[in-house]
Amino acid sequence: MSEDRIDTMISDDIVFRGRLKFENSLKVKGIIKGTIDALGSLIIEEGGRVDADVNVASLVVNGVLNGNAEVKDKIEIGKTGVVVGDVKSPVLSIEAGAKFTGNSSM
């Protein structure tokens, strides 16, 4: 997803704790701890960390996700991505070099 299509970004100097809701897209370069429930796309960049259960439309992980993910459209785990938790999505893409520990349901 290109930068011009990103609606909101959590930069690398931000730590957010709590329940996060959004409708469009969110790019995470910082840290989120809690829960994420959104209609839009979540992109976790390299260096970004999400310690949360996630319910979103699409998910791209190039950083770290610790938590379960329920995704409506597609999950992409990039070569620098680490996912620890169970994932549920109709499409799951895992690039060579990525780390995934958990169960997947498609």
C-alpha positions in Angstrom: 0.0 0.0 0.0 1.5 3.3 -1.0 2.1 6.2 1.5 -0.5 8.4 -0.2 -3.3 5.8 0.6 -2.4 5.8 4.3 -4.9 7.8 6.4 -3.2 7.6 9.8 0.2 6.7 11.1 1.5 5.8 14.6 5.1 6.9 14.4 8.1 5.2 15.9 8.1 7.4 19.0 4.5 6.6 20.1 3.2 3.9 22.4 -0.6 3.5 22.4 -2.4 1.5 25.1 -6.1 0.7 24.9 -8.8 -0.1 22.4 -8.3 1.3 18.9 -11.0 1.7 16.3 -10.7 3.2 12.8 -12.5 3.0 9.4 -9.8 3.6 6.8 -6.1 2.6 7.0 -3.5 2.8 9.8 0.3 2.3 9.5 2.1 1.4 12.7 5.8 2.2 13.2 5.5 2.5 17.0 3.9 0.3 19.6 0.2 -0.6 20.2 -1.0 -2.6 23.2 -4.6 -3.5 23.6 -7.2 -4.4 21.0 -7.8 -3.2 17.4 -11.3 -3.4 15.8 -11.5 -1.7 12.5 -13.2 -1.7 9.1 -10.0 -0.7 7.3 -6.4 -1.9 6.7 -3.7 -2.3 9.3 -0.1 -2.1 8.2 2.6 -3.0 10.7 5.9 -1.6 9.4 9.4 -3.1 10.2 10.2 -1.9 13.7 6.5 -1.5 14.6 5.0 -3.8 17.2 1.3 -4.6 17.9 0.5 -6.6 21.1 -3.2 -6.9 20.5 -6.0 -9.0 19.2 -6.9 -7.6 15.8 -10.1 -7.6 13.8 -9.6 -5.7 10.5 -10.4 -5.8 6.7 -6.8 -6.4 5.6 -3.5 -6.9 7.4 0.1 -6.4 6.3 2.8 -7.4 8.8 6.4 -6.4 8.3 7.0 -5.8 12.0 5.7 -7.8 15.0 2.2 -8.9 15.8 1.6 -10.7 19.1 -2.1 -11.6 19.2 -4.9 -13.3 17.3 -6.0 -11.8 14.0 -9.4 -12.1 12.3 -9.2 -10.5 8.8 -12.0 -10.1 6.3 -9.9 -10.0 3.1 -6.2 -10.9 3.2 -3.3 -11.3 5.5 0.2 -10.6 4.2 3.3 -11.5 6.3 6.4 -9.9 4.7 9.9 -11.3 5.0 10.7 -9.2 8.1 7.3 -10.0 9.7 6.7 -12.0 12.9 3.3 -13.2 13.9 2.7 -15.0 17.1 -1.0 -16.0 17.4 -3.8 -17.6 15.5 -5.0 -16.0 12.3 -8.3 -16.3 10.4 -8.7 -15.0 6.8 -9.8 -16.2 3.4 -6.3 -15.4 2.0 -2.9 -15.8 3.8 0.4 -14.9 2.2 3.7 -15.6 4.0 6.9 -14.4 2.3 10.1 -16.4 2.6 11.9 -15.4 5.8 8.8 -14.5 7.7 8.1 -16.1 11.1 4.6 -17.4 12.0 3.8 -19.3 15.2 0.2 -20.2 15.6 -2.7 -21.7 13.7 -4.4 -20.5 10.6 -8.0 -20.9 9.5 -9.0 -20.1 6.0 
